[in-house]
């Protein structure tokens, strides 16, 4: 039986990590044991124990690590605490799931990557778009017909004016396209700024090593929550829509005909739609088989480098396009 702990009991952890962990434990009895939940707020940790079935509550990660014999730890911390907590687990040799982003700066991300290389501790980064069921179905479907020529992603949010959006949240869509179309050889970011205290919008043009091209639109204050991914090739197209609630769909076209269509149902749990449950499956699979879970920090680091490069260039030069190769 794999003994798992959860560190961080905030709202994101509740919906995207605790819920799928509890679902997995219920669906696969005898495979995992949820031994501990830890949060600086002891009441929240205790509530996670009652709600999701963790055995014991802690308000200090070091105390939990000293008291519990665990096989893996899901570590979901505020951004400024991601790197020190993750490095602690890596140096201790505890297999772990690490939340994105990989730090609050490129220097922090590179520091975390060095720790991962030096310790060689098995770990995975929680980037749930790589586990979206519809997006992975689309990826498998297009592989039947030939190379991609063009990909596009649009990330729409409402009232998200935080300045770190490009590297803390938009990294999701860029990394998702990297996982589908391959490594990015160069990019250019056109940044739209309006007068006053408005959020930045981004249009990012991509060229992939494969020869495919792409575009990402990041619109954090456009009044709704939605993400869409479109994959194009000679004679085929796939479109995946994601968002909040049941706002998820998959459509595939081949030679002028729609050949596949799926839509999320009202009663399907959120963690089954958003990739959270599939992340748990991958982590447990790796722990039980003695292999390394994916994606690792080294898989996500190129995405972080691009997003931080865009943010740094915007901070230095707000009017010119951002170009890199």
Buried (B, 14 or more C-beta within 10 A) or exposed (E): EBBBBBBBBBEBBBBBBBBBBBBBBEEEEEEBBBBBBBBBEBEBBBBBBEBBBBEBBBBBBEEBBEEBEBBBBBBBBEBEBBBEBBBBBBEEEBBBBBBBBBBBBBEBBBBBBEBBEEBEBBBBBBBBBBBBBBBBBBBEBBEEBEEBBBBBBBBBBEEBEEEEBBBBBBBBBBBBBBBBBBEBEEBBBEBEEEEEEEBBBBBBBBBBEEEBBBBBBBBBBBEEBBBBBBBBBEEBBBBBBBBEEBBBBBBBBBEEEEEEEBEBEEEEEBBBBBBBBBBBBBBBEBBEEEEEBBBBBEBBBBBBBBBBBBBBBBEEEEEEEBEEE
